[in-house]
Amino acid sequence: MIELKTTANLAARGKPAKKAPDGPQLVKGQSPEASKENGADRGPNHLFSSADRKEPTPRDGATKRPRSGEVLRNSETRYRRLFETAQDGILIPDPKTGFITDVNPFLIKLLNYSREEFPGKTLWDIGLFKDVDASKTAFRELQANRYVRYEDLPLETRDGRSINVEFVSNVYGVNGRKVIQCNIRDITKRK
């Protein structure tokens, strides 16, 4: 076993800790010149070249930093793509009423509804929960606890097929407003 000689180890044995010497450290058998070549006296900045440490200028081919509006648009585009291409169903219900406000293409295809049929419906309207009273109770639980999960929930599609899904829903804040996101994963093939 290798024992590190730390200040704490030395103090525990009653030996006084030695202060680390200031300035460049020499490796045993290394000349002072070699020490300087290896960056021992330059601190952590020696890990980057001077070109890496300086701010890019237009002369270097750099353009101005993106404006906050452009950064926001890029971020929205990235997250919209994640939402649209996810291989799980995602829907966003209104946190107060439970009415669906947005749904991703995977869930549209899975349930065989059109996009236009989702807005204004609740989770229990689309067959996610058979028992309306239990659905409303689950929705209240979600509002109170900010999280619900059902591992094997039977779901009936619009055309009457029965599939098993894992349902996970979270409440989180965006710009001071509550948002509910429901993730629905088809687990029929696992069974």
N, C-alpha and C positions, 0 to 999 in steps of 0.2 A: 504494500500500500504506500502511496506517495503522500507525504505530509507537506502541506504548504506552510511556509513560515510567514504567517500573517501577523500583524500587530496583535490581534486577539489571541492567537496561539502562544505567542511569546509572553504576553501579559499573563495568561492563564498559568504558565509555568513559573511565574515570578521573575522573569527576565525583563529588563527594561527594553522597550521598543526603541529602535534606532530611527532617527529621522532620515527620510530618503534624501540623498544629496541633490542639490540644485544643479541645473545645467545638463549637458549631454551625458548620456550613459554609454560607457564603452562595453562592448561585448568582449569576454575573455579572449585574448589573442588577437584583438582587432586594433588596428592603428587608429589614431584620432582622425586621420584623413578618411579612412573607410567609414568611420562612424558618421561623418558629415555627408558622405556620398549616399548612405542609406537613409538619411533623413532623421537621424536620432535627435538632432538639435533643432528641428524645424517645427515640431508639434504636429497636430493632426492635418494641417493644411497641406502638408507635403504629399498627401494621398491624391490630390487633384492638381492638374497642371494649372498654370496661371490663366490659360484660356478658359478652363472650366470655372474658375472663381470669378471672372469678371462678368458684368452684365452685358448681354448682347446689345449691339448697337445697329442702327440701320446700315452702317458701312459693312457690318458682318453679314448682311443679308437678312437681319431680323426685322420683323415688322413690329408695330406697336402691340402691346398686350391687348387681348380681346376685351371689349367693353363688357360691363356687367350684364347688359341685355343679351349680348351674344353668348356669354357663358351660360346664362339662364336658358336660352333657347337650345343650346347644345345639350344641356343636362336634361331638359324636358324631352328632347328627341331620343336620347339614350334610354331613358326610363320608359317612354312610350314604346320603343322597340322591344324592351324586355317584356312589357305587359302583352304586347301583340304577338310575340313569338314564343312565349312560355308554353311548355308542353304539359301544363297543368291548367285546369280551369281557374280563372280569377274573376271575381265579381266584386263590385263596390256598391254596397247598399248605403242609403242615407242613415246616419247614426241615430236619428230620432224616430223616423217612421219605418225604417226597414225596407223602403222602396228601392229597387235596384236602379243605380244611376249609370253604371258602366259595366261592361262584360268583355272578356277577351275572346278572340276567334276560336280558341281551343274549346271553350265551354259551349259556344254556339254550335260547333260541330258535334260535340259529345251529346248534347241534349236535343239536337235537331230542331232548334228554334231559330228564327231570324233575329238579327240584332235589334230590329225595331220592336220585337215582341217582349224584350226584357224590361226596358224602362217602365216604371210604374208598377211592376209586379214585385211581390215580396218573395222571400226564400221559399215559403210554403206554397205560393202560387205556382212555382215552377217544378213542384214535385220533390224538392230537396228534403222536406220533412212531410211525412204522411199525416201525422197528427197535428192539426193546426194549433191546438192548445199547448202541446209539447213544444212546438216551434216557437210560439210566442214566449214561453218560459225560457227556452234556450236563448232567445234574443235578449230577454231581460238579463239573463245570466251574463251574456257577453257584454252588455252595457255596464253591468256592475263590476265584473272581474277583468274586463279588457282582454279576455282570452277564452276561447272554448275549442275543444278538440273532440272529434268523434272518429274512432279508428275504422269502423266498419259500418257505414251508413248505407242502407239500400236506397237507391235513387231510380226513379222511373223516368225514362226519356219521353219526349212528346209522342213518339210513335209506339209507346208501350213496352219498350225493352227495359229490363231490369239490370242495373249495374250496381256494383258495390264501390263506394268511394270513401276516401279519407277526407274529412272536412276539418280544416283548421282556420280559425278566424281570430284576428287581432284588431284591437282598437289602438290607434296611435294619433298623435297630434301633428298637424301641418299648419303652419302659420296661425296658431292659436285656435284652430278648429279641429274637432274630432273627425277621424276618418276610420271606416271599417273596411278591412280587406279580408275577403274569404277566398281561401285556396282550396280547390277541389281536385283531388287526384284519383283517377280511375285505378282501382286495385283489383278489378275483376279477374285479371290474369293471374294474380297471386293465389287465388283460391283453388 
